[in-house]
Amino acid sequence: MSGNIAVIGNSDSIEYFRYLGCEAYETENGVLTEEKFYEVVERRFKIILVTEEVFHRYKDLIRQRSRRTFPVVSIIPDIHGAVWKEGKPLSEGVAFQEIREAVIKAIGQDISGPRE
């Protein structure tokens, strides 16, 4: 399954996925050319994970691709911007918000739990 997954982001945020066998594409300060993004999409991955930094730079392009069935493009938190409390990452930021909105769209209701 990991051969069907690509991860795009800075090396610190994607290194773990590389160890799991995913195809990893490193960025420099969140920069990935549009041509490189399309190259990744054309490789027929089922899932493409991008860090928040990449998402912010290429939001329109990623949302355009997300309208199709495959590949599924999802956001993962960027390790550099993670907010931790009591040894656990807090569920906030654009990654959480995008996943929350996708779930609401898919099932028609917010199941993310109570607001803090």
N, C-alpha and C positions, 0 to 999 in steps of 0.2 A: 504493500500500500504506500509506503514512504516514497517509492519511485514515482508516484503520481502527484507528489506535493512539491511545490516550489516555495521558497521563502526569500523575500527581498527586504534588505535592510542593512543597518550597520553591523559590523562583524560581532560585536558584543551581544547584540540582540538575537542574532540568528545562529550563532555557533552551536548551541544545543541541538537545533534542528538538523544541522549538518551531521552531528554524531548519530542521530536517529536514522540517517540515510536519505534525508530530503535533499533536493537540489537547492543549493544556496547561492544567491546572487548578492554580493556585497555592494553597498553604495558608499559614496564619499559625501558626507554631509547631507544624506537623503537624496542625492542626485542619481537618477537612473534615466538614461535617454529614452524618449518615446519609442525609438527603434528597438532598443533592448527590451523594453516592456512587451512590445508586440512579438519579439522573438521568443520570449518566455511563454506568451499566450499561445503561439503557434506550435509549441512543442507538445501540445495536447495534455497538459497537466489537468488533473481533475480539481485540484485545490491550489490556489496561490495565496499565501499569507504575506502581508506587507506590514511593516512597522508603521506606527503613527506618523513618524517623520516623513516616510515615503507617501503615505496617504495624503498628508497635507499638501505636498508638492504636486501630486498627480490625482487629486480628488475627482475632477471631472472625467478624466480618462478611465479611472478605476470604476467609477459609478456607471459609466457607459458600458464597460465590459461586464459589470455585475448584472445587467439586465438579461444576459443570456444564461442558459442552464449551466453550461460548463465553459470555462472553468469557474468555480466558485471563488470569488476574491473576498478575503476577509482580513480584518485588521487585528494585529497583535500589539500589545503594549510595547513601547520602546523601553528597553532596560534603563536608559539614561534619564527618562522622565518618570520612572515609577515612583509612586507615593506609597510609603510603607507606614504601618501603625501596628505596634505590638507584634512585630515579626511577620506580618502578613501584608500583601499588597492590597491597597484599597480599590474598590470597584468604582473607578471614576475615569474620566478621560474619554477621548473620542472612540477608542476601541470598544469600551463598554457601551457607549451610547449607540454606536452603529449596530452592534450585535443586538442590543435591546430593541432598536427600531425594526431590525429584520425579523425578530421573533414576534413582535406585535403585528407586523405585516403578514407573517405566515399564519399565525393562529388567532389573530384578532384581539389579543389581550396582553397586558403587561404582566409577566410572571416573574419579574426580576426581584420581587420582594419589597418590603416596606422601605420608604425613603428614610434616610438618617438625617 
